[in-house]
Amino acid sequence: MHISESVVWQETNDSISIYHTESGKFRTLNETAAKIWLLVDGNPDRESVRTQLGLLYGSGNVALTGRIRIEVDRFINGMVEAGLFIEDDADRAGVPLAEGVAV
Protein backbone atom coordinates (compact mmCIF):
# COMPACT_ATOMS: atom_id res chain seq x y z
CA MET A 1 0.00 0.00 0.00
CA HIS A 2 1.23 3.49 -0.78
CA ILE A 3 0.08 7.04 -1.37
CA SER A 4 -0.88 7.62 -5.00
CA GLU A 5 1.57 9.51 -7.18
CA SER A 6 -1.41 11.71 -8.13
CA VAL A 7 -1.48 13.15 -4.61
CA VAL A 8 0.33 16.27 -3.46
CA TRP A 9 0.29 16.65 0.32
CA GLN A 10 1.73 18.77 3.07
CA GLU A 11 1.88 18.21 6.81
CA THR A 12 0.96 21.12 9.09
CA ASN A 13 0.96 21.34 12.89
CA ASP A 14 -1.98 19.00 13.52
CA SER A 15 -3.37 18.13 10.09
CA ILE A 16 -2.45 17.20 6.54
CA SER A 17 -3.60 19.05 3.45
CA ILE A 18 -4.10 16.90 0.36
CA TYR A 19 -4.61 17.73 -3.31
CA HIS A 20 -5.58 14.94 -5.73
CA THR A 21 -4.34 16.04 -9.14
CA GLU A 22 -6.64 13.64 -11.05
CA SER A 23 -9.89 14.78 -9.43
CA GLY A 24 -8.87 18.35 -8.59
CA LYS A 25 -10.17 17.87 -5.04
CA PHE A 26 -8.60 19.30 -1.89
CA ARG A 27 -8.98 17.67 1.54
CA THR A 28 -7.75 18.44 5.01
CA LEU A 29 -7.24 15.53 7.37
CA ASN A 30 -7.81 15.97 11.09
CA GLU A 31 -5.15 14.96 13.61
CA THR A 32 -6.14 11.30 13.87
CA ALA A 33 -6.58 10.85 10.11
CA ALA A 34 -3.21 12.58 9.64
CA LYS A 35 -1.57 10.00 11.92
CA ILE A 36 -3.01 7.19 9.81
CA TRP A 37 -1.82 8.95 6.64
CA LEU A 38 1.73 9.28 8.01
CA LEU A 39 1.74 5.64 9.10
CA VAL A 40 0.69 4.57 5.58
CA ASP A 41 3.47 6.74 4.17
CA GLY A 42 6.02 4.83 6.27
CA ASN A 43 4.49 1.31 6.26
CA PRO A 44 3.70 -0.80 3.23
CA ASP A 45 0.98 -2.90 4.84
CA ARG A 46 -2.38 -2.28 6.44
CA GLU A 47 -1.79 -4.59 9.39
CA SER A 48 1.20 -2.63 10.68
CA VAL A 49 -0.80 0.61 10.44
CA ARG A 50 -3.68 -0.94 12.45
CA THR A 51 -1.29 -2.37 15.02
CA GLN A 52 0.66 0.87 15.52
CA LEU A 53 -2.45 3.00 15.90
CA GLY A 54 -3.98 0.45 18.27
CA LEU A 55 -0.88 0.61 20.44
CA LEU A 56 -0.89 4.40 20.33
CA TYR A 57 -4.55 4.93 21.28
CA GLY A 58 -5.84 1.59 22.57
CA SER A 59 -4.30 1.81 26.05
CA GLY A 60 -4.27 -1.98 26.28
CA ASN A 61 -8.08 -2.12 26.09
CA VAL A 62 -9.03 -4.98 23.77
CA ALA A 63 -12.45 -3.53 22.85
CA LEU A 64 -11.01 -0.08 22.13
CA THR A 65 -8.16 -1.53 20.10
CA GLY A 66 -10.68 -3.54 18.07
CA ARG A 67 -12.70 -0.40 17.36
CA ILE A 68 -9.54 1.45 16.31
CA ARG A 69 -8.70 -1.34 13.87
CA ILE A 70 -12.19 -1.05 12.32
CA GLU A 71 -11.88 2.73 11.99
CA VAL A 72 -8.41 2.43 10.41
CA ASP A 73 -9.85 0.01 7.84
CA ARG A 74 -12.75 2.38 7.17
CA PHE A 75 -10.35 5.29 6.61
CA ILE A 76 -7.99 3.29 4.38
CA ASN A 77 -10.90 1.89 2.35
CA GLY A 78 -12.16 5.43 1.77
CA MET A 79 -8.74 6.63 0.67
CA VAL A 80 -8.41 3.68 -1.73
CA GLU A 81 -11.88 4.36 -3.18
CA ALA A 82 -10.96 8.03 -3.66
CA GLY A 83 -7.74 7.05 -5.46
CA LEU A 84 -5.53 8.56 -2.76
CA PHE A 85 -4.01 5.25 -1.61
CA ILE A 86 -3.01 2.45 -3.95
CA GLU A 87 -3.40 -1.03 -2.52
CA ASP A 88 -2.75 -4.42 -4.13
CA ASP A 89 -5.32 -7.18 -3.78
CA ALA A 90 -2.84 -9.05 -1.56
CA ASP A 91 -2.84 -6.07 0.84
CA ARG A 92 -6.64 -6.30 1.18
CA ALA A 93 -6.76 -10.02 1.93
CA GLY A 94 -9.00 -10.64 4.94
CA VAL A 95 -10.04 -6.98 5.24
CA PRO A 96 -13.78 -6.38 5.65
CA LEU A 97 -15.29 -3.69 3.49
CA ALA A 98 -16.27 -0.66 5.55
CA GLU A 99 -18.57 2.13 4.52
CA GLY A 100 -17.88 5.82 4.93
CA VAL A 101 -14.80 7.70 5.97
CA ALA A 102 -14.39 10.52 8.44
CA VAL A 103 -11.82 13.07 7.36
MOUR-V207533 format. One record per helix or strand. SS is the DSSP state (H for helix, E for strand). FROM is the first residue (numbers start at 1). TO is the last residue. Records with the same first field share a line. If there is no record, write none. Layout:
SS = FROM-TO / FROM-TO
//
This chain:
E = 2-3 / 7-11 / 16-20 / 25-29 / 85-86
H = 31-42 / 46-57 / 62-81 / 89-92
//
